[in-house]
């Protein structure tokens, strides 16, 4: 009984390996790859978009303040430098 089941399993494995070697994997076309990437990016944008907007709104005042401070410092430095 055990020998019979081993023989059947061996035959099944052999037939599976023969058919597996003949089949070729299906490769994606460039259009399919582009579509998949676009879909994944769109899903990530849906999730991350609102969070990034919140971060941007929270950090914008600090960025504006830093830019204004730099412009004021540059203007003060330009006035302090004697003209040649």
Rosetta silent file (secondary structure, phi, psi, omega in degrees, C-alpha in Angstrom):
SEQUENCE: XXXXXXXXXXXXXXXXXXXXXXXXXXXXXXXXXXXXXXXXXXXXXXXXXXXXXXXXXXXXXXXXXXXXXXXXXXXXXXXXXXXX
SCORE:     score description
SCORE:     0.000 S_00000001
   1 L     0.000  -45.887 -179.684    0.000    0.000    0.000 S_00000001
   2 H   -66.077  -39.649  179.534    2.767    2.433    0.930 S_00000001
   3 H   -64.548  -39.416 -179.548    4.751    1.531   -2.193 S_00000001
   4 H   -63.918  -42.622  179.956    1.699    2.076   -4.382 S_00000001
   5 H   -69.550  -33.176  175.794    1.095    5.576   -2.991 S_00000001
   6 H   -66.170  -39.909  178.766    4.790    6.427   -3.457 S_00000001
   7 H   -65.337  -43.197  179.764    4.637    5.317   -7.092 S_00000001
   8 H   -64.715  -42.134  178.345    1.488    7.392   -7.692 S_00000001
   9 H   -64.613  -38.340  177.966    3.074   10.428   -6.025 S_00000001
  10 H   -64.499  -43.262  178.515    6.222    9.941   -8.124 S_00000001
  11 H   -64.504  -41.823  178.843    4.235    9.746  -11.349 S_00000001
  12 H   -63.287  -42.330  179.336    2.262   12.855  -10.402 S_00000001
  13 H   -65.474  -41.366  178.678    5.456   14.716   -9.599 S_00000001
  14 H   -63.842  -43.934 -179.871    7.069   13.613  -12.865 S_00000001
  15 H   -67.622  -36.307  177.248    4.052   14.678  -14.944 S_00000001
  16 H   -65.365  -42.715 -179.269    3.908   18.005  -13.131 S_00000001
  17 H   -67.614  -34.033  178.716    7.591   18.674  -13.748 S_00000001
  18 H   -67.908  -43.841 -179.329    7.273   17.804  -17.446 S_00000001
  19 H   -72.546  -31.501 -179.854    4.337   20.153  -17.975 S_00000001
  20 H   -68.253  -33.828 -179.611    5.948   22.904  -15.896 S_00000001
  21 H   -72.069  -26.231 -178.509    9.049   22.891  -18.064 S_00000001
  22 H   -82.752  -26.210 -177.471    7.025   23.338  -21.246 S_00000001
  23 L   -83.180  143.494  179.150    4.998   26.309  -20.077 S_00000001
  24 L  -104.198  144.806  178.409    6.468   29.776  -20.331 S_00000001
  25 L   -69.138  145.306  178.808    5.786   32.471  -17.754 S_00000001
  26 L   -82.809  116.979  178.260    3.467   35.250  -18.864 S_00000001
  27 L   -89.769  145.000  179.188    5.420   38.477  -18.944 S_00000001
  28 L   -78.138  143.998  175.758    3.664   41.773  -18.442 S_00000001
  29 L   -78.741  160.663  177.785    3.568   44.244  -21.287 S_00000001
  30 H   -57.372  -34.164  179.111    4.908   47.757  -20.678 S_00000001
  31 H   -66.312  -40.794  178.652    1.329   49.046  -20.715 S_00000001
  32 H   -65.695  -40.098  178.346    0.302   46.568  -18.002 S_00000001
  33 H   -64.155  -45.454  179.320    3.303   47.522  -15.868 S_00000001
  34 H   -60.998  -42.316  179.601    2.519   51.225  -16.272 S_00000001
  35 H   -62.987  -44.132  179.622   -1.122   50.619  -15.352 S_00000001
  36 H   -62.703  -44.555 -179.732   -0.153   48.655  -12.224 S_00000001
  37 H   -64.085  -44.442  179.001    2.308   51.328  -11.097 S_00000001
  38 H   -60.264  -41.216  179.172   -0.206   54.113  -11.722 S_00000001
  39 H   -64.365  -41.591 -179.884   -2.870   52.277   -9.705 S_00000001
  40 H   -68.229  -39.656  178.318   -0.512   51.751   -6.766 S_00000001
  41 H   -65.092  -40.664  178.851    0.641   55.376   -6.818 S_00000001
  42 H   -62.530  -40.344  178.242   -2.969   56.569   -6.901 S_00000001
  43 H   -64.448  -42.434  179.832   -3.795   54.417   -3.859 S_00000001
  44 H   -66.118  -37.316  177.618   -0.794   55.778   -1.958 S_00000001
  45 H   -62.710  -39.555  178.954   -1.774   59.350   -2.872 S_00000001
  46 H   -60.616  -38.200 -177.454   -5.249   58.769   -1.464 S_00000001
  47 H   -81.263  -46.859 -173.411   -3.759   57.675    1.840 S_00000001
  48 H   -85.240  -23.855 -176.440   -0.767   60.006    2.080 S_00000001
  49 H   -53.735  -53.660  179.808   -2.206   63.099    0.406 S_00000001
  50 H   -61.702  -37.242  179.245   -4.229   64.397    3.353 S_00000001
  51 H   -66.238  -41.883  178.882   -1.360   63.719    5.767 S_00000001
  52 H   -66.546  -37.210  176.734    1.120   65.581    3.575 S_00000001
  53 H   -61.873  -42.176  178.116   -1.313   68.497    3.268 S_00000001
  54 H   -61.431  -44.484  179.071   -1.556   68.695    7.070 S_00000001
  55 H   -62.712  -42.040 -179.515    2.243   68.716    7.382 S_00000001
  56 H   -62.948  -45.664  179.903    2.559   71.401    4.734 S_00000001
  57 H   -64.083  -34.762 -178.964   -0.018   73.626    6.402 S_00000001
  58 H   -73.932  -32.873 -174.096    1.692   73.173    9.776 S_00000001
  59 H   -94.489  -16.422 -176.769    5.194   73.947    8.485 S_00000001
  60 H   -57.490  -45.712  179.410    4.440   76.790    6.053 S_00000001
  61 H   -58.593  -38.520  178.954    4.486   79.589    8.671 S_00000001
  62 H   -66.507  -42.521  178.898    7.919   78.481    9.876 S_00000001
  63 H   -62.746  -41.567  179.833    9.275   78.338    6.306 S_00000001
  64 H   -64.245  -43.191  179.533    7.914   81.806    5.548 S_00000001
  65 H   -61.638  -43.814  179.251    9.444   83.196    8.746 S_00000001
  66 H   -63.203  -41.571 -179.861   12.843   81.689    7.918 S_00000001
  67 H   -65.449  -43.051  178.798   12.731   83.092    4.365 S_00000001
  68 H   -63.814  -44.650  178.961   11.779   86.581    5.591 S_00000001
  69 H   -59.895  -40.031  179.645   14.505   86.519    8.234 S_00000001
  70 H   -67.144  -41.515  178.624   17.082   85.532    5.614 S_00000001
  71 H   -63.859  -41.362  178.652   15.976   88.303    3.253 S_00000001
  72 H   -64.691  -42.473  179.201   16.136   90.876    6.050 S_00000001
  73 H   -64.326  -41.304  178.255   19.603   89.650    7.081 S_00000001
  74 H   -64.412  -40.983  179.266   20.816   89.777    3.468 S_00000001
  75 H   -65.567  -41.105  178.562   19.445   93.299    3.039 S_00000001
  76 H   -65.459  -39.206  179.038   21.113   94.430    6.276 S_00000001
  77 H   -67.235  -35.921  179.697   24.400   92.861    5.197 S_00000001
  78 H   -69.234  -34.741  179.421   24.190   94.586    1.800 S_00000001
  79 H   -74.497  -31.240 -177.213   23.623   97.985    3.435 S_00000001
  80 H   -77.317  -23.935 -179.226   26.475   97.461    5.896 S_00000001
  81 L   -79.013  126.493  179.889   28.946   96.603    3.137 S_00000001
  82 L   -69.183  143.996  178.663   30.600   99.743    1.739 S_00000001
  83 L   -72.489  140.953 -178.558   30.183  100.355   -1.979 S_00000001
  84 L  -105.267    0.000    0.000   33.351   99.927   -4.019 S_00000001
